[in-house]
Amino acid sequence: MGFSRRTVGELVAQRWGDHRPGLWFEGRTVSHHQVAAGAAQRAALLSRLLPPGAEPHLGVLLDNTPEYPLWLGAAALGGATVAGINPTRRGPELARDIVHTACRVLITERAHLPLLDGLRLPGVRVLVTDTDDYAELLGPYEGARPDASAARPDSRFLLLFTSGSTGAPKAAICTQGRIAAAGLSLAGHFGVRPDDTHYICMPMFHGNAVIADWAPALAAGARVALRRRFSASGFLPDVRACGATYFTYVGRAVQYLLATPARPDDRDNPLRMGFGTEAGAVDAAAFEKRFGARLVEGYGSSEGGAAIQRTSGTPAGAIGRAAPGDDLAVVDPRTRRTCPPAVFTSAGRLLNGAEAIGELVNRGASPFEGYWRNPDADAARRRGTDPRPDAPAAERDWYWTGDLFYRDTDGYLYFAGRTDDRLRVDSENLAAAMIENILARYEDAAAVAVYAVPDPVAGDQVMATLVLKDGAAFDPRGFTAFLDAQPDLGTKMAPRFLRIVARMPVTATNKIHRVGLRREGFRCPDPVWWRPPDERTYRPLTAVDTDVLDAQYRAHGREDLLARAASAPTEPPKRRSPEG
């Protein structure tokens, strides 16, 4: 998507005088002109609040209320920077996010004030949007006109925290030029029209909602509709009420929507399409069949280091090809050599996963703009075949995505999981995403997660967590028969352990909390079934079985792997219901 000479501030200002409906929230609508005026009013206030010489950074700790896009617009006009603050963070970690990003102003609401109790936030001015004091602060600036003269393409606009589950999250830098380019590119690619309505139900502190939903609507002059927090049961009523034609999703959101009771009139809605990641081919097809809107799976990140575009003719299961201008390669991270193309059986089973699966790397000019005050993380992302400072940039500054892919002979790319989702079973490399796509076909499965647990002797074993559909009970013989019937399930892909949960643990952005699942392994409070070596079907894992496994780990000197997994730092998971 690259970099644009235009700015987000210009896109905000050009809506001044546009009296068409611009923003919908909980049944009420304001015009594009009113949104631009509200952004200008807040930009004027912000210029007074920021201390001279300070970084022009403000934190936004809000649900998806109208104040969120208004402050995005204000920052864009004023050349300031918004740090999206994750409201699921707590205590010192939450304070760290605010202080690390050098926020001098924090925008929040009364519902989130308890999160700030007892936190040390030196030099941070807190504004509470749903109070009389806030209205009084804004009052003198009513009537301000949008002025984007302070905005430049290289103005730092967003600090988007990555959604990693271990360690302190990194804040990816996004300039106005990059966000404007993303909005203009997506609006053109998807044919966004001024009469479209973009429904934003994913959290706006996350890049998906801002970059893939708000930005293209702003670029095309389309209306935005906000949902305070994602709700599966509220999705279709909202879509109908606001006339939504487009939405974005991440993680398990599509599964939550499919888990709601089906109705004969589900296709009676204005949706044209959804755009996102991690829906999977099975759920994408089920969504289109039920709701009449196609889902387009894409690939990108807050960092902007690589992008894949889906075009007509993309094979089932593939994400697409490299976006224009990107030189994407699937590389073995050990040798830094390009992996060979994937070889498939007639049933679509990958035959050479050990050789074909590697890390996706952008060897061309990358729009990655770095992390805020984190040079070590920058260096981990940017590395090439020649580390010398005077080496050609093409050999020095590759962008490593941290994601596993494989590529077919026509250049189409297939997602295989995060680099830490790779499993090595009996000397064969497997990818969690591939196994998940197969297990998702199980008719009683509402959600699936696949991950590695240490094998007692060497390498890994496959473990899966299943959420069953309402009213379903796990049938070990039926599940075994299902596995036997899958033509693309390799002999080493079948799960050794199965954990049955009522709700899948996920992060604040609806991504599966894999670190927590791996950490607990088969020692967890939920029912676990397993298929021991040389046994035909699954049976409950008992305390006796666990003792036997522990003895095997000790006998082979691998008990330390379990101890390290159990002590790994992790953000507390959220157990999400279909309401999200």
Secondary structure, DSSP 8 states (H G I E B T S, - for coil): ----SS-HHHHHHTTTT--SEEEEETTEEEEHHHHHHHHHHHHHHHHHHS-TTS--EEEEE--S-THHHHHHHHHHHHT-EEEE--TT--HHHHHHHHHHTT-SEEEE-GGGHHHHTT---TT-EEEETTSHHHHHHHGGGTT-----TT--TTSEEEEEE---SSSS--EEEEEHHHHHHHHHHHHHHTT--TT-EEEE-S-TTSHHHIIIIIHHHHHHT-EEEE-SS--HHHHHHHHHHHT--EEEE-TTHHHHHHTS---TTTT-S---EEEESS--HHHHHHHHHHHS-EEEE-B--TT-S--EE--TT--TT--BEE-TT--EEEE-TTT--B-----B-TT--BS-HHHH-EEEEE-S------BTT-HHHHHHHB--S---TTS-HHHH--EEEEEEEEE-TTS-EEEEEEGGGEEEETTEEEEHHHHHHHHTTSTTEEEEEEEEEE-SSSSEEEEEEEEE-TT----HHHHHHHHHT-TT--TTTS-SEEEEESS-EE-TTS-B-HHHHHHHTT-SSS-EEE--TT-SS-EE--HHHHHHHHHHHHHTT-HHHHHHHHH------EE--TT-
